[in-house]
Amino acid sequence: MKGKMRCTKCNEKAVISIRSRHRILCEKHFLEYFINTVEQTIRKYSLIKKKDKVLVAVSGGKDSLTLCDVLLKLGYDVSGLYIDLGIERQRYSKESRRKVEKFSSVKGVELNIVDLKKEYGVSVPLLARRSPRSVCSVCGIVKRHEMNRIAFNNNYDVLATGHNLDDEVSVLMSNLLHWNFDLISRQSPRLEGWHPKLSLKVKPLCLLTEKETAMYAITNDIDYMLYDECPFSEGSTSITIKEALNRIEDRSPSTKLYFYTEFLKHRSMFESLHDRSRVSDCEVCGFPTTSKKCAFCRIIERG
């Protein structure tokens, strides 16, 4: 950001240029814009009610801690959930856990911690070594199961995650490239808990970019993990797609926002493609699955 750039609203020194929305904003007006965007997203897609008990999945990264901070400022009843995956490479789990515990202490947020090693005697890297699945696939299965288990068992009304616009667009593009209509049908800022044991899942940051969440965290002195990506994600397809989309966005600002919001307008045409007819309860954990044992329990058994 060049020092001569000025806020288009007040002419004070700008901290960010948001090309997709044709805005250059100072710190004051950026924070106002950011919080208002989250509030409008919550209202537009009916994500959270004021009376709801909200569980925010926090990883120690900028997005999840920013989401938690904004929801607190908007007056929601918020608790955090941190899943210690036991990733020792680059001290990833140890450092991310420290960031989350510090944030929760400073903000006075109740923090639920699931420690995989204590809970199940395994870590994600160990589970991945004993599974035909990739590390990212195993990690996703573990996190989804544990987030839902804690939300359901502790009677939270909503499970909120810090997925931003860049995340949503890259996932949408990946699923389109693979013609994965089942996953496309389930992508939404609000994913209904269509089974009694599945929690409502929401993404209040889905219309804000990674750059914007980073700026919010910086201007609010949030101490977050500087290397947001897991050390095992290096070279992953999702990062490649993000990089490609960034190049397109650089040439044609607002492409990501348009692509995602237009998808949401037409999303209903994909909803019927989500097959729920074969769902039953896992014979081990009791949560929904399409087989006798859910993917999580099968992975844990191998571990």
Backbone hydrogen bonds, N-H to C=O, Kabsch-Sander energy under -0.5 kcal/mol:
donor,donor_aa,acceptor,acceptor_aa,energy
5,M,2,K,-1.6
7,C,12,E,-3.6
8,T,24,I,-3.1
11,N,7,C,-2.1
14,A,5,M,-2.1
15,V,25,L,-3.0
16,I,25,L,-1.5
18,I,16,I,-0.5
18,I,23,R,-3.5
19,R,17,S,-0.9
21,R,18,I,-1.2
22,H,19,R,-0.9
23,R,18,I,-2.1
25,L,16,I,-2.3
30,F,26,C,-2.4
31,L,27,E,-2.4
32,E,28,K,-1.8
33,Y,29,H,-2.3
34,F,30,F,-2.9
35,I,31,L,-2.4
36,N,32,E,-2.1
37,T,33,Y,-2.2
38,V,34,F,-2.0
39,E,35,I,-2.5
40,Q,36,N,-2.7
41,T,37,T,-2.2
42,I,38,V,-2.5
43,R,39,E,-2.0
44,K,40,Q,-3.1
45,Y,41,T,-2.2
46,S,43,R,-0.7
47,L,42,I,-2.2
52,D,49,K,-1.7
54,V,52,D,-0.7
54,V,77,D,-2.8
55,L,158,V,-2.9
56,V,54,V,-0.6
56,V,79,S,-3.1
57,A,55,L,-0.6
57,A,160,A,-2.5
58,V,56,V,-0.7
58,V,81,L,-2.4
65,L,61,G,-1.7
66,T,62,K,-2.0
67,L,63,D,-2.5
68,C,64,S,-2.1
69,D,65,L,-2.2
70,V,66,T,-2.6
71,L,67,L,-2.5
72,L,68,C,-1.8
73,K,69,D,-2.0
74,L,70,V,-1.9
75,G,72,L,-1.4
76,Y,71,L,-2.5
77,D,52,D,-0.7
78,V,76,Y,-1.1
79,S,54,V,-2.3
80,G,110,E,-3.2
81,L,56,V,-2.2
82,Y,112,N,-3.0
84,D,82,Y,-0.6
84,D,114,V,-3.0
85,L,83,I,-0.9
88,E,86,G,-0.8
91,R,88,E,-2.6
92,Y,89,R,-1.7
93,S,87,I,-2.4
95,E,91,R,-2.8
96,S,92,Y,-2.6
97,R,93,S,-2.4
98,R,94,K,-1.7
99,K,95,E,-2.1
100,V,96,S,-2.2
101,E,97,R,-2.6
102,K,98,R,-2.2
103,F,99,K,-2.4
104,S,100,V,-2.7
105,S,101,E,-2.0
106,V,102,K,-2.4
107,K,103,F,-2.6
108,G,104,S,-1.1
109,V,104,S,-2.1
110,E,78,V,-0.5
112,N,80,G,-3.0
112,N,110,E,-0.5
114,V,82,Y,-2.6
115,D,113,I,-0.6
116,L,84,D,-2.0
116,L,114,V,-0.8
119,E,115,D,-3.3
120,Y,116,L,-3.1
121,G,116,L,-0.9
121,G,117,K,-0.7
122,V,116,L,-1.1
124,V,85,L,-2.7
127,L,123,S,-2.5
128,A,124,V,-2.6
129,R,125,P,-1.8
130,R,126,L,-1.1
131,S,128,A,-1.3
138,V,134,S,-2.4
139,C,135,V,-2.8
140,G,136,C,-2.3
141,I,137,S,-2.1
142,V,138,V,-2.5
143,K,139,C,-2.8
144,R,140,G,-2.4
145,H,141,I,-2.1
146,E,142,V,-2.5
147,M,143,K,-2.6
148,N,144,R,-2.0
149,R,145,H,-2.5
150,I,146,E,-2.4
151,A,147,M,-2.2
152,F,148,N,-2.7
153,N,149,R,-2.8
154,N,150,I,-1.6
155,N,152,F,-1.3
156,Y,151,A,-2.5
157,D,53,K,-1.8
158,V,53,K,-1.7
159,L,200,L,-2.9
160,A,55,L,-3.0
160,A,158,V,-0.6
161,T,202,V,-2.3
165,L,205,L,-0.6
165,L,208,L,-3.3
168,E,164,N,-2.4
169,V,165,L,-2.6
170,S,166,D,-2.0
171,V,167,D,-2.2
172,L,168,E,-2.4
173,M,169,V,-2.6
174,S,170,S,-2.3
175,N,171,V,-2.5
176,L,172,L,-2.0
177,L,173,M,-2.5
178,H,174,S,-1.4
179,W,176,L,-0.9
180,N,175,N,-3.0
181,F,179,W,-1.5
184,I,180,N,-2.1
185,S,181,F,-2.4
186,R,182,D,-0.6
186,R,183,L,-0.7
187,Q,184,I,-1.5
188,S,186,R,-0.6
191,L,201,K,-3.1
192,E,190,R,-0.7
194,W,192,E,-1.7
198,L,195,H,-2.6
199,S,197,K,-0.5
200,L,157,D,-0.6
201,K,191,L,-2.3
202,V,159,L,-2.4
203,K,189,P,-2.0
206,C,203,K,-1.6
208,L,205,L,-2.2
213,T,209,T,-2.2
214,A,210,E,-2.1
215,M,211,K,-2.0
216,Y,212,E,-2.2
217,A,213,T,-2.3
218,I,214,A,-2.4
219,T,215,M,-2.6
220,N,216,Y,-1.3
221,D,218,I,-1.4
222,I,217,A,-2.8
223,D,221,D,-0.6
224,Y,222,I,-1.0
225,M,60,G,-3.0
228,D,226,L,-1.0
233,S,230,C,-2.1
234,E,231,P,-0.6
236,S,233,S,-2.4
240,T,236,S,-1.7
241,I,237,T,-2.5
242,K,238,S,-2.1
243,E,239,I,-2.4
244,A,240,T,-2.0
245,L,241,I,-2.5
246,N,242,K,-2.3
247,R,243,E,-1.7
248,I,244,A,-1.8
249,E,245,L,-2.8
250,D,246,N,-2.3
251,R,247,R,-1.5
252,S,248,I,-2.5
255,T,252,S,-1.4
258,Y,254,S,-2.5
259,F,255,T,-2.8
260,Y,256,K,-2.5
261,T,257,L,-2.5
262,E,258,Y,-2.4
263,F,259,F,-1.5
264,L,260,Y,-2.2
265,K,261,T,-1.6
266,H,262,E,-1.3
266,H,263,F,-0.5
267,R,263,F,-0.6
267,R,264,L,-0.6
269,M,266,H,-1.5
270,F,267,R,-2.3
271,E,267,R,-0.7
271,E,268,S,-0.6
272,S,268,S,-0.5
273,L,270,F,-2.1
274,H,271,E,-1.5
275,D,273,L,-0.8
276,R,274,H,-0.7
279,V,276,R,-1.2
280,S,289,T,-3.3
282,C,287,F,-2.5
283,E,292,K,-2.8
286,G,282,C,-1.1
289,T,280,S,-2.7
298,R,294,C,-2.1
299,I,295,A,-2.1
300,I,296,F,-2.6
301,E,297,C,-2.1
302,R,298,R,-1.5
303,G,299,I,-1.5
